[in-house]
Amino acid sequence: MLAESTAGGTALLAAGAATFTGPAAFSGGGVLTIGGGQSPATGTGAALTPASLILATMQQNTAGVPVQAA
């Protein structure tokens, strides 16, 4: 892991697993919003690979869906 103080540059570079306390931002991420009542969604701008992980967080509880909202 590398941590350095640079003006507007990389502050932390981890090769492997890392644990963060507090806010974290990731350069390879993206956001896809699916509106209420919508089902399928397609997004662009994130280069996904077979090893990519996707985190989806529900914002509201929905009747009949066993996953609870955050």
PyMOL Python script that loads the backbone (N, CA, C, O; Angstrom):
from pymol import cmd

cmd.read_pdbstr("""\
ATOM      1  N   MET A   1       0.845  -1.162   0.000  1.00  0.00           N
ATOM      2  CA  MET A   1       0.000   0.000   0.000  1.00  0.00           C
ATOM      3  C   MET A   1       0.892   1.228   0.000  1.00  0.00           C
ATOM      4  O   MET A   1       1.909   1.261   0.694  1.00  0.00           O
ATOM      5  N   LEU A   2       0.520   2.227  -0.768  1.00  0.00           N
ATOM      6  CA  LEU A   2       1.266   3.478  -0.859  1.00  0.00           C
ATOM      7  C   LEU A   2       0.355   4.622  -0.464  1.00  0.00           C
ATOM      8  O   LEU A   2      -0.755   4.738  -0.984  1.00  0.00           O
ATOM      9  N   ALA A   3       0.805   5.463   0.440  1.00  0.00           N
ATOM     10  CA  ALA A   3       0.067   6.673   0.805  1.00  0.00           C
ATOM     11  C   ALA A   3       1.040   7.828   0.767  1.00  0.00           C
ATOM     12  O   ALA A   3       2.100   7.775   1.390  1.00  0.00           O
ATOM     13  N   GLU A   4       0.688   8.859   0.047  1.00  0.00           N
ATOM     14  CA  GLU A   4       1.555  10.027  -0.034  1.00  0.00           C
ATOM     15  C   GLU A   4       0.712  11.289  -0.154  1.00  0.00           C
ATOM     16  O   GLU A   4      -0.445  11.230  -0.570  1.00  0.00           O
ATOM     17  N   SER A   5       1.279  12.405   0.203  1.00  0.00           N
ATOM     18  CA  SER A   5       0.593  13.687   0.118  1.00  0.00           C
ATOM     19  C   SER A   5       1.022  14.380  -1.159  1.00  0.00           C
ATOM     20  O   SER A   5       2.151  14.856  -1.272  1.00  0.00           O
ATOM     21  N   THR A   6       0.113  14.431  -2.119  1.00  0.00           N
ATOM     22  CA  THR A   6       0.401  15.116  -3.378  1.00  0.00           C
ATOM     23  C   THR A   6      -0.730  16.082  -3.688  1.00  0.00           C
ATOM     24  O   THR A   6      -1.888  15.792  -3.388  1.00  0.00           O
ATOM     25  N   ALA A   7      -0.424  17.190  -4.263  1.00  0.00           N
ATOM     26  CA  ALA A   7      -1.436  18.202  -4.599  1.00  0.00           C
ATOM     27  C   ALA A   7      -2.281  17.721  -5.773  1.00  0.00           C
ATOM     28  O   ALA A   7      -1.825  17.731  -6.916  1.00  0.00           O
ATOM     29  N   GLY A   8      -3.502  17.303  -5.491  1.00  0.00           N
ATOM     30  CA  GLY A   8      -4.422  16.884  -6.542  1.00  0.00           C
ATOM     31  C   GLY A   8      -4.092  15.528  -7.136  1.00  0.00           C
ATOM     32  O   GLY A   8      -4.699  15.142  -8.134  1.00  0.00           O
ATOM     33  N   GLY A   9      -3.155  14.793  -6.562  1.00  0.00           N
ATOM     34  CA  GLY A   9      -2.769  13.494  -7.108  1.00  0.00           C
ATOM     35  C   GLY A   9      -3.280  12.348  -6.259  1.00  0.00           C
ATOM     36  O   GLY A   9      -4.196  12.509  -5.453  1.00  0.00           O
ATOM     37  N   THR A  10      -2.679  11.204  -6.452  1.00  0.00           N
ATOM     38  CA  THR A  10      -3.069  10.000  -5.715  1.00  0.00           C
ATOM     39  C   THR A  10      -2.655  10.117  -4.262  1.00  0.00           C
ATOM     40  O   THR A  10      -1.490  10.380  -3.963  1.00  0.00           O
ATOM     41  N   ALA A  11      -3.602   9.923  -3.359  1.00  0.00           N
ATOM     42  CA  ALA A  11      -3.303   9.982  -1.929  1.00  0.00           C
ATOM     43  C   ALA A  11      -3.112   8.582  -1.359  1.00  0.00           C
ATOM     44  O   ALA A  11      -2.421   8.412  -0.355  1.00  0.00           O
ATOM     45  N   LEU A  12      -3.717   7.578  -1.989  1.00  0.00           N
ATOM     46  CA  LEU A  12      -3.608   6.217  -1.480  1.00  0.00           C
ATOM     47  C   LEU A  12      -3.738   5.248  -2.646  1.00  0.00           C
ATOM     48  O   LEU A  12      -4.670   5.348  -3.444  1.00  0.00           O
ATOM     49  N   LEU A  13      -2.811   4.320  -2.741  1.00  0.00           N
ATOM     50  CA  LEU A  13      -2.856   3.271  -3.751  1.00  0.00           C
ATOM     51  C   LEU A  13      -2.660   1.938  -3.045  1.00  0.00           C
ATOM     52  O   LEU A  13      -1.626   1.719  -2.415  1.00  0.00           O
ATOM     53  N   ALA A  14      -3.635   1.050  -3.141  1.00  0.00           N
ATOM     54  CA  ALA A  14      -3.559  -0.247  -2.466  1.00  0.00           C
ATOM     55  C   ALA A  14      -3.498  -1.351  -3.504  1.00  0.00           C
ATOM     56  O   ALA A  14      -4.324  -1.400  -4.415  1.00  0.00           O
ATOM     57  N   ALA A  15      -2.533  -2.225  -3.368  1.00  0.00           N
ATOM     58  CA  ALA A  15      -2.438  -3.408  -4.225  1.00  0.00           C
ATOM     59  C   ALA A  15      -2.903  -4.591  -3.388  1.00  0.00           C
ATOM     60  O   ALA A  15      -2.110  -5.185  -2.658  1.00  0.00           O
ATOM     61  N   GLY A  16      -4.167  -4.931  -3.486  1.00  0.00           N
ATOM     62  CA  GLY A  16      -4.750  -5.980  -2.661  1.00  0.00           C
ATOM     63  C   GLY A  16      -5.897  -5.424  -1.843  1.00  0.00           C
ATOM     64  O   GLY A  16      -6.392  -4.331  -2.119  1.00  0.00           O
ATOM     65  N   ALA A  17      -6.315  -6.162  -0.851  1.00  0.00           N
ATOM     66  CA  ALA A  17      -7.451  -5.757  -0.017  1.00  0.00           C
ATOM     67  C   ALA A  17      -7.098  -4.559   0.855  1.00  0.00           C
ATOM     68  O   ALA A  17      -5.959  -4.425   1.303  1.00  0.00           O
ATOM     69  N   ALA A  18      -8.071  -3.694   1.094  1.00  0.00           N
ATOM     70  CA  ALA A  18      -7.875  -2.521   1.948  1.00  0.00           C
ATOM     71  C   ALA A  18      -9.139  -2.293   2.761  1.00  0.00           C
ATOM     72  O   ALA A  18     -10.235  -2.630   2.313  1.00  0.00           O
ATOM     73  N   THR A  19      -8.995  -1.728   3.944  1.00  0.00           N
ATOM     74  CA  THR A  19     -10.117  -1.390   4.812  1.00  0.00           C
ATOM     75  C   THR A  19     -10.132   0.109   5.013  1.00  0.00           C
ATOM     76  O   THR A  19      -9.091   0.709   5.281  1.00  0.00           O
ATOM     77  N   PHE A  20     -11.306   0.728   4.887  1.00  0.00           N
ATOM     78  CA  PHE A  20     -11.436   2.177   5.013  1.00  0.00           C
ATOM     79  C   PHE A  20     -12.416   2.515   6.125  1.00  0.00           C
ATOM     80  O   PHE A  20     -13.435   1.844   6.291  1.00  0.00           O
ATOM     81  N   THR A  21     -12.105   3.552   6.882  1.00  0.00           N
ATOM     82  CA  THR A  21     -13.014   4.095   7.873  1.00  0.00           C
ATOM     83  C   THR A  21     -13.364   5.506   7.407  1.00  0.00           C
ATOM     84  O   THR A  21     -12.489   6.368   7.323  1.00  0.00           O
ATOM     85  N   GLY A  22     -14.624   5.740   7.106  1.00  0.00           N
ATOM     86  CA  GLY A  22     -15.032   7.041   6.586  1.00  0.00           C
ATOM     87  C   GLY A  22     -15.275   6.967   5.092  1.00  0.00           C
ATOM     88  O   GLY A  22     -15.254   5.880   4.515  1.00  0.00           O
ATOM     89  N   PRO A  23     -15.507   8.114   4.455  1.00  0.00           N
ATOM     90  CA  PRO A  23     -15.827   8.144   3.023  1.00  0.00           C
ATOM     91  C   PRO A  23     -14.656   7.652   2.164  1.00  0.00           C
ATOM     92  O   PRO A  23     -13.490   7.874   2.491  1.00  0.00           O
ATOM     93  N   ALA A  24     -14.992   6.987   1.070  1.00  0.00           N
ATOM     94  CA  ALA A  24     -13.991   6.535   0.108  1.00  0.00           C
ATOM     95  C   ALA A  24     -14.544   6.753  -1.297  1.00  0.00           C
ATOM     96  O   ALA A  24     -15.746   6.600  -1.514  1.00  0.00           O
ATOM     97  N   ALA A  25     -13.696   7.102  -2.244  1.00  0.00           N
ATOM     98  CA  ALA A  25     -14.092   7.287  -3.641  1.00  0.00           C
ATOM     99  C   ALA A  25     -13.247   6.362  -4.501  1.00  0.00           C
ATOM    100  O   ALA A  25     -12.061   6.171  -4.229  1.00  0.00           O
ATOM    101  N   PHE A  26     -13.844   5.790  -5.531  1.00  0.00           N
ATOM    102  CA  PHE A  26     -13.170   4.833  -6.382  1.00  0.00           C
ATOM    103  C   PHE A  26     -13.260   5.283  -7.833  1.00  0.00           C
ATOM    104  O   PHE A  26     -14.339   5.643  -8.304  1.00  0.00           O
ATOM    105  N   SER A  27     -12.150   5.267  -8.538  1.00  0.00           N
ATOM    106  CA  SER A  27     -12.118   5.775  -9.908  1.00  0.00           C
ATOM    107  C   SER A  27     -12.780   4.831 -10.903  1.00  0.00           C
ATOM    108  O   SER A  27     -13.152   5.262 -11.994  1.00  0.00           O
ATOM    109  N   GLY A  28     -12.933   3.579 -10.565  1.00  0.00           N
ATOM    110  CA  GLY A  28     -13.522   2.634 -11.505  1.00  0.00           C
ATOM    111  C   GLY A  28     -15.006   2.467 -11.341  1.00  0.00           C
ATOM    112  O   GLY A  28     -15.598   1.591 -11.972  1.00  0.00           O
ATOM    113  N   GLY A  29     -15.621   3.271 -10.521  1.00  0.00           N
ATOM    114  CA  GLY A  29     -17.037   3.109 -10.220  1.00  0.00           C
ATOM    115  C   GLY A  29     -17.951   3.898 -11.122  1.00  0.00           C
ATOM    116  O   GLY A  29     -17.500   4.664 -11.974  1.00  0.00           O
ATOM    117  N   GLY A  30     -19.216   3.709 -10.931  1.00  0.00           N
ATOM    118  CA  GLY A  30     -20.219   4.439 -11.690  1.00  0.00           C
ATOM    119  C   GLY A  30     -21.542   4.357 -10.965  1.00  0.00           C
ATOM    120  O   GLY A  30     -21.672   3.647  -9.967  1.00  0.00           O
ATOM    121  N   VAL A  31     -22.515   5.077 -11.462  1.00  0.00           N
ATOM    122  CA  VAL A  31     -23.842   5.093 -10.852  1.00  0.00           C
ATOM    123  C   VAL A  31     -24.869   4.860 -11.950  1.00  0.00           C
ATOM    124  O   VAL A  31     -24.814   5.481 -13.012  1.00  0.00           O
ATOM    125  N   LEU A  32     -25.788   3.974 -11.685  1.00  0.00           N
ATOM    126  CA  LEU A  32     -26.923   3.734 -12.578  1.00  0.00           C
ATOM    127  C   LEU A  32     -28.176   3.809 -11.727  1.00  0.00           C
ATOM    128  O   LEU A  32     -28.352   3.005 -10.812  1.00  0.00           O
ATOM    129  N   THR A  33     -29.042   4.758 -12.016  1.00  0.00           N
ATOM    130  CA  THR A  33     -30.271   4.936 -11.245  1.00  0.00           C
ATOM    131  C   THR A  33     -31.431   4.296 -11.983  1.00  0.00           C
ATOM    132  O   THR A  33     -31.642   4.550 -13.169  1.00  0.00           O
ATOM    133  N   ILE A  34     -32.172   3.474 -11.282  1.00  0.00           N
ATOM    134  CA  ILE A  34     -33.368   2.846 -11.838  1.00  0.00           C
ATOM    135  C   ILE A  34     -34.567   3.431 -11.104  1.00  0.00           C
ATOM    136  O   ILE A  34     -34.703   3.237  -9.896  1.00  0.00           O
ATOM    137  N   GLY A  35     -35.417   4.127 -11.797  1.00  0.00           N
ATOM    138  CA  GLY A  35     -36.563   4.803 -11.194  1.00  0.00           C
ATOM    139  C   GLY A  35     -37.602   3.838 -10.671  1.00  0.00           C
ATOM    140  O   GLY A  35     -37.660   2.682 -11.090  1.00  0.00           O
ATOM    141  N   GLY A  36     -38.426   4.322  -9.747  1.00  0.00           N
ATOM    142  CA  GLY A  36     -39.501   3.517  -9.196  1.00  0.00           C
ATOM    143  C   GLY A  36     -40.428   3.014 -10.294  1.00  0.00           C
ATOM    144  O   GLY A  36     -40.801   3.765 -11.194  1.00  0.00           O
ATOM    145  N   GLY A  37     -40.792   1.755 -10.216  1.00  0.00           N
ATOM    146  CA  GLY A  37     -41.676   1.171 -11.220  1.00  0.00           C
ATOM    147  C   GLY A  37     -40.952   0.703 -12.465  1.00  0.00           C
ATOM    148  O   GLY A  37     -41.564   0.076 -13.330  1.00  0.00           O
ATOM    149  N   GLN A  38     -39.677   0.987 -12.578  1.00  0.00           N
ATOM    150  CA  GLN A  38     -38.884   0.557 -13.730  1.00  0.00           C
ATOM    151  C   GLN A  38     -38.318  -0.826 -13.458  1.00  0.00           C
ATOM    152  O   GLN A  38     -38.127  -1.201 -12.301  1.00  0.00           O
ATOM    153  N   SER A  39     -38.050  -1.578 -14.501  1.00  0.00           N
ATOM    154  CA  SER A  39     -37.488  -2.905 -14.299  1.00  0.00           C
ATOM    155  C   SER A  39     -36.104  -3.021 -14.916  1.00  0.00           C
ATOM    156  O   SER A  39     -35.122  -3.067 -14.176  1.00  0.00           O
ATOM    157  N   PRO A  40     -35.980  -3.071 -16.229  1.00  0.00           N
ATOM    158  CA  PRO A  40     -34.619  -3.207 -16.780  1.00  0.00           C
ATOM    159  C   PRO A  40     -33.900  -1.867 -16.818  1.00  0.00           C
ATOM    160  O   PRO A  40     -34.532  -0.812 -16.855  1.00  0.00           O
ATOM    161  N   ALA A  41     -32.580  -1.918 -16.810  1.00  0.00           N
ATOM    162  CA  ALA A  41     -31.777  -0.702 -16.923  1.00  0.00           C
ATOM    163  C   ALA A  41     -30.478  -1.042 -17.644  1.00  0.00           C
ATOM    164  O   ALA A  41     -29.926  -2.126 -17.461  1.00  0.00           O
ATOM    165  N   THR A  42     -30.000  -0.124 -18.453  1.00  0.00           N
ATOM    166  CA  THR A  42     -28.738  -0.296 -19.175  1.00  0.00           C
ATOM    167  C   THR A  42     -27.888   0.932 -18.920  1.00  0.00           C
ATOM    168  O   THR A  42     -28.383   2.058 -18.975  1.00  0.00           O
ATOM    169  N   GLY A  43     -26.610   0.722 -18.640  1.00  0.00           N
ATOM    170  CA  GLY A  43     -25.706   1.835 -18.382  1.00  0.00           C
ATOM    171  C   GLY A  43     -24.457   1.730 -19.227  1.00  0.00           C
ATOM    172  O   GLY A  43     -24.129   0.658 -19.737  1.00  0.00           O
ATOM    173  N   THR A  44     -23.765   2.837 -19.374  1.00  0.00           N
ATOM    174  CA  THR A  44     -22.496   2.879 -20.097  1.00  0.00           C
ATOM    175  C   THR A  44     -21.473   3.599 -19.239  1.00  0.00           C
ATOM    176  O   THR A  44     -21.827   4.236 -18.248  1.00  0.00           O
ATOM    177  N   GLY A  45     -20.222   3.501 -19.610  1.00  0.00           N
ATOM    178  CA  GLY A  45     -19.180   4.254 -18.926  1.00  0.00           C
ATOM    179  C   GLY A  45     -18.385   3.463 -17.911  1.00  0.00           C
ATOM    180  O   GLY A  45     -17.349   3.939 -17.448  1.00  0.00           O
ATOM    181  N   ALA A  46     -18.833   2.269 -17.547  1.00  0.00           N
ATOM    182  CA  ALA A  46     -18.090   1.432 -16.612  1.00  0.00           C
ATOM    183  C   ALA A  46     -17.619   0.197 -17.367  1.00  0.00           C
ATOM    184  O   ALA A  46     -18.431  -0.579 -17.871  1.00  0.00           O
ATOM    185  N   ALA A  47     -16.311   0.020 -17.441  1.00  0.00           N
ATOM    186  CA  ALA A  47     -15.750  -1.125 -18.158  1.00  0.00           C
ATOM    187  C   ALA A  47     -15.810  -2.362 -17.262  1.00  0.00           C
ATOM    188  O   ALA A  47     -14.939  -2.566 -16.417  1.00  0.00           O
ATOM    189  N   LEU A  48     -16.834  -3.177 -17.450  1.00  0.00           N
ATOM    190  CA  LEU A  48     -17.009  -4.373 -16.631  1.00  0.00           C
ATOM    191  C   LEU A  48     -16.264  -5.556 -17.241  1.00  0.00           C
ATOM    192  O   LEU A  48     -16.146  -5.678 -18.460  1.00  0.00           O
ATOM    193  N   THR A  49     -15.772  -6.411 -16.374  1.00  0.00           N
ATOM    194  CA  THR A  49     -15.101  -7.640 -16.783  1.00  0.00           C
ATOM    195  C   THR A  49     -15.779  -8.801 -16.066  1.00  0.00           C
ATOM    196  O   THR A  49     -16.602  -8.571 -15.180  1.00  0.00           O
ATOM    197  N   PRO A  50     -15.456 -10.037 -16.424  1.00  0.00           N
ATOM    198  CA  PRO A  50     -16.031 -11.169 -15.686  1.00  0.00           C
ATOM    199  C   PRO A  50     -15.690 -11.157 -14.190  1.00  0.00           C
ATOM    200  O   PRO A  50     -16.380 -11.797 -13.396  1.00  0.00           O
ATOM    201  N   ALA A  51     -14.640 -10.442 -13.803  1.00  0.00           N
ATOM    202  CA  ALA A  51     -14.250 -10.361 -12.393  1.00  0.00           C
ATOM    203  C   ALA A  51     -14.873  -9.164 -11.669  1.00  0.00           C
ATOM    204  O   ALA A  51     -14.644  -8.988 -10.473  1.00  0.00           O
ATOM    205  N   SER A  52     -15.659  -8.337 -12.374  1.00  0.00           N
ATOM    206  CA  SER A  52     -16.258  -7.146 -11.777  1.00  0.00           C
ATOM    207  C   SER A  52     -17.288  -7.515 -10.721  1.00  0.00           C
ATOM    208  O   SER A  52     -17.989  -8.519 -10.848  1.00  0.00           O
ATOM    209  N   LEU A  53     -17.373  -6.700  -9.683  1.00  0.00           N
ATOM    210  CA  LEU A  53     -18.393  -6.843  -8.654  1.00  0.00           C
ATOM    211  C   LEU A  53     -19.331  -5.645  -8.742  1.00  0.00           C
ATOM    212  O   LEU A  53     -18.886  -4.518  -8.956  1.00  0.00           O
ATOM    213  N   ILE A  54     -20.617  -5.887  -8.579  1.00  0.00           N
ATOM    214  CA  ILE A  54     -21.614  -4.820  -8.657  1.00  0.00           C
ATOM    215  C   ILE A  54     -22.394  -4.792  -7.353  1.00  0.00           C
ATOM    216  O   ILE A  54     -22.880  -5.824  -6.890  1.00  0.00           O
ATOM    217  N   LEU A  55     -22.514  -3.606  -6.761  1.00  0.00           N
ATOM    218  CA  LEU A  55     -23.288  -3.430  -5.538  1.00  0.00           C
ATOM    219  C   LEU A  55     -24.539  -2.632  -5.883  1.00  0.00           C
ATOM    220  O   LEU A  55     -24.456  -1.507  -6.376  1.00  0.00           O
ATOM    221  N   ALA A  56     -25.682  -3.218  -5.620  1.00  0.00           N
ATOM    222  CA  ALA A  56     -26.957  -2.537  -5.842  1.00  0.00           C
ATOM    223  C   ALA A  56     -27.614  -2.327  -4.489  1.00  0.00           C
ATOM    224  O   ALA A  56     -27.754  -3.273  -3.714  1.00  0.00           O
ATOM    225  N   THR A  57     -28.018  -1.103  -4.199  1.00  0.00           N
ATOM    226  CA  THR A  57     -28.638  -0.771  -2.924  1.00  0.00           C
ATOM    227  C   THR A  57     -30.042  -0.240  -3.162  1.00  0.00           C
ATOM    228  O   THR A  57     -30.224   0.772  -3.839  1.00  0.00           O
ATOM    229  N   MET A  58     -31.034  -0.925  -2.603  1.00  0.00           N
ATOM    230  CA  MET A  58     -32.410  -0.447  -2.702  1.00  0.00           C
ATOM    231  C   MET A  58     -32.584   0.768  -1.797  1.00  0.00           C
ATOM    232  O   MET A  58     -32.033   0.806  -0.697  1.00  0.00           O
ATOM    233  N   GLN A  59     -33.333   1.744  -2.246  1.00  0.00           N
ATOM    234  CA  GLN A  59     -33.563   2.951  -1.469  1.00  0.00           C
ATOM    235  C   GLN A  59     -34.888   2.927  -0.725  1.00  0.00           C
ATOM    236  O   GLN A  59     -35.076   3.681   0.230  1.00  0.00           O
ATOM    237  N   GLN A  60     -35.814   2.066  -1.153  1.00  0.00           N
ATOM    238  CA  GLN A  60     -37.113   1.942  -0.487  1.00  0.00           C
ATOM    239  C   GLN A  60     -37.485   0.472  -0.410  1.00  0.00           C
ATOM    240  O   GLN A  60     -37.164  -0.304  -1.310  1.00  0.00           O
ATOM    241  N   ASN A  61     -38.166   0.089   0.669  1.00  0.00           N
ATOM    242  CA  ASN A  61     -38.675  -1.272   0.773  1.00  0.00           C
ATOM    243  C   ASN A  61     -39.834  -1.448  -0.199  1.00  0.00           C
ATOM    244  O   ASN A  61     -40.652  -0.546  -0.380  1.00  0.00           O
ATOM    245  N   THR A  62     -39.891  -2.628  -0.825  1.00  0.00           N
ATOM    246  CA  THR A  62     -40.929  -2.922  -1.801  1.00  0.00           C
ATOM    247  C   THR A  62     -41.655  -4.197  -1.381  1.00  0.00           C
ATOM    248  O   THR A  62     -41.021  -5.211  -1.093  1.00  0.00           O
ATOM    249  N   ALA A  63     -42.980  -4.142  -1.348  1.00  0.00           N
ATOM    250  CA  ALA A  63     -43.766  -5.307  -0.961  1.00  0.00           C
ATOM    251  C   ALA A  63     -43.456  -6.474  -1.895  1.00  0.00           C
ATOM    252  O   ALA A  63     -43.397  -6.307  -3.113  1.00  0.00           O
ATOM    253  N   GLY A  64     -43.261  -7.650  -1.317  1.00  0.00           N
ATOM    254  CA  GLY A  64     -42.999  -8.853  -2.110  1.00  0.00           C
ATOM    255  C   GLY A  64     -41.536  -9.060  -2.460  1.00  0.00           C
ATOM    256  O   GLY A  64     -41.184 -10.085  -3.045  1.00  0.00           O
ATOM    257  N   VAL A  65     -40.674  -8.104  -2.113  1.00  0.00           N
ATOM    258  CA  VAL A  65     -39.245  -8.242  -2.375  1.00  0.00           C
ATOM    259  C   VAL A  65     -38.562  -8.510  -1.037  1.00  0.00           C
ATOM    260  O   VAL A  65     -38.644  -7.685  -0.127  1.00  0.00           O
ATOM    261  N   PRO A  66     -37.891  -9.647  -0.907  1.00  0.00           N
ATOM    262  CA  PRO A  66     -37.329 -10.012   0.400  1.00  0.00           C
ATOM    263  C   PRO A  66     -36.069  -9.243   0.802  1.00  0.00           C
ATOM    264  O   PRO A  66     -35.556  -9.459   1.900  1.00  0.00           O
ATOM    265  N   VAL A  67     -35.559  -8.362  -0.043  1.00  0.00           N
ATOM    266  CA  VAL A  67     -34.365  -7.580   0.279  1.00  0.00           C
ATOM    267  C   VAL A  67     -34.809  -6.264   0.911  1.00  0.00           C
ATOM    268  O   VAL A  67     -35.691  -5.588   0.382  1.00  0.00           O
ATOM    269  N   GLN A  68     -34.202  -5.898   2.037  1.00  0.00           N
ATOM    270  CA  GLN A  68     -34.563  -4.658   2.724  1.00  0.00           C
ATOM    271  C   GLN A  68     -33.744  -3.479   2.189  1.00  0.00           C
ATOM    272  O   GLN A  68     -32.583  -3.649   1.817  1.00  0.00           O
ATOM    273  N   ALA A  69     -34.334  -2.308   2.152  1.00  0.00           N
ATOM    274  CA  ALA A  69     -33.659  -1.092   1.690  1.00  0.00           C
ATOM    275  C   ALA A  69     -32.638  -0.630   2.713  1.00  0.00           C
ATOM    276  O   ALA A  69     -32.735  -0.931   3.903  1.00  0.00           O
ATOM    277  N   ALA A  70     -31.652   0.113   2.215  1.00  0.00           N
ATOM    278  CA  ALA A  70     -30.607   0.654   3.095  1.00  0.00           C
ATOM    279  C   ALA A  70     -31.096   1.871   3.825  1.00  0.00           C
ATOM    280  O   ALA A  70     -30.353   2.461   4.610  1.00  0.00           O
TER     281      ALA A  70
END
""", "prot")
cmd.dss("prot")
cmd.show_as("cartoon", "prot")
cmd.util.cbc("prot")
cmd.orient("prot")
